[in-house]
Amino acid sequence: MPAEPAKVTIRMYNVGFGDCFLLTFHYAPPLKDQHILIDFGSVSGSVNMQEIAGQIRDACGGKLYAVVATHRHRDHISGFSDAGGKQSPGAIIASCKPEVVVQPWTENPEAGADATSAPLLKKNQPANPLRLFFASMNAMQAYAQAVVDAAPLWRGADGRPLALEKLAANNTKNPDAVRNLRKMGKRQPRFLQYDSSSGLEDNKLLPGVKVRVLGPPALKQQNLKKYAKQSDEYWLATKFWGLQQRAAAAAGTFDLFPRAARYGKGPKPLHTRWFIDHAESALKKNALAIVTILDRFLNNTSLILLFEVKGKKLLFPGDAQLENWQWALSQDGIPDLLKDVDVYKVGHHGSRNATPKELWNGFEKRQERTLTTMMSTATGVYGRSEEGKVPSANLVKALKNESTLKNTQDLKGGKDPIVVEIE
């Protein structure tokens, strides 16, 4: 019979608004401890990702078993960038020579995720749902980049970045991180969907550990082929996203924005000020609405992984939101499988729609407060109204009242990670 770990250590690093978790499976000799890094990203400019990468390298003894990148948002993969050379955080992680890198199926370059444009949106192309899906996703991110480039024109007199700007930036492409992730594994990378083999269950390297993939669902699992031709759903509305992409590419210097450089920096004539203010307000509202849609969509491409070890269950859902969870929770046996979860990594940094009540109420161990929850978050980054604010006050209240909550905000800027041990 294969051995099982003597215990599991979970380290949650303080990356501000982002995720970074290191799971260590401790084995008795002659077996070696194995380490899995789940996400490494942040949107907080004050976080020293190079320093955290060094801490991860030290904690794993310079050797990772696996890297899991749950989805392509910056606050989950920006730390994997190797743009700064050998001392960059991404290079430090790559030096730990992970055996395998695991990502959602939406990152598979063979399926079209490498495309820099959306030629498949043209009328003369066949309506292949999978290709249209990737073309739409790339067009979405092209639009997000256009918003990032234009947003400084909307800043106030203090020059502070807008909430819109931060949200758009988190949804742009991270080419250095994506490229580094694809090349750092010793084995072929794994691109996963609901119920696929995780690629992490190696009886020689990780005996006694079972990993279930609960999300994201594939297009065929959701039976969405009809969307290729007739759907107005935002994430496959190909005409809309193709138009946005072409507009983003054509804008260039953003001459259409009222405060563009070509119109001069001096005071505007009195009779134009009302128009300028209202045009800018409309542009910002529309851009915010579109980028918010994109943000929710990318969150729903997130991996959901359930680790089972020593009779314990550890649930890591990345940023999976309602649509992703709806598929998993509708499948036979999954609600029962999740009833006795012992550790829950709080989805999407504590947003209200990433921990559905059906999921939360199904955690039976919260009733006895034997459930441990781990939340990596920061305030003032995402959302202003109570409805959209992250972390959600109502969710935080439930986490505190019905579980043992571990929150990176409690570190108050400390550099050491929060550590949870499962025996």
Sequence and secondary structure as in RCSB ss.txt:
>XXXX:A:sequence
MPAEPAKVTIRMYNVGFGDCFLLTFHYAPPLKDQHILIDFGSVSGSVNMQEIAGQIRDACGGKLYAVVATHRHRD
HISGFSDAGGKQSPGAIIASCKPEVVVQPWTENPEAGADATSAPLLKKNQPANPLRLFFASMNAMQAYAQAVVDA
APLWRGADGRPLALEKLAANNTKNPDAVRNLRKMGKRQPRFLQYDSSSGLEDNKLLPGVKVRVLGPPALKQQNLK
KYAKQSDEYWLATKFWGLQQRAAAAAGTFDLFPRAARYGKGPKPLHTRWFIDHAESALKKNALAIVTILDRFLNN
TSLILLFEVKGKKLLFPGDAQLENWQWALSQDGIPDLLKDVDVYKVGHHGSRNATPKELWNGFEKRQERTLTTMM
STATGVYGRSEEGKVPSANLVKALKNESTLKNTQDLKGGKDPIVVEIE
>XXXX:A:secstr
     SEEEEEE   SSS EEEEEEE  TTS  EEEEEEE  S TTS HHHHHHHHHHHTTT  SEEE   S HH
HHGGG  TTGGGSHHHHHHTT  SEEEEEGGG GGGTTT SS GGGSTTS   HHHHHHHHHHHHHHHHHHHHHH
GGGG  TT    HHHHHHHHTS  HHHHHHHHHH SS  EEE TT   S   TTTSTTEEEEEEE   HHHHT T
THHHH   GGG HHHHHHHHHHHHHHTTTTTSTT GGG SS   HHHHHHHHHHHHHHHHHHHHHHHHHHHHHHT
T  EEEEEETTEEEEE TT  HHHHHHHHTSTTHHHHHTT SEEE GGGG TTSS HHHHHH GGGTTT  EEEE
   SSSB SSTTT BS HHHHHHHHHHSEEEEGGGGTT SS EEEEE 
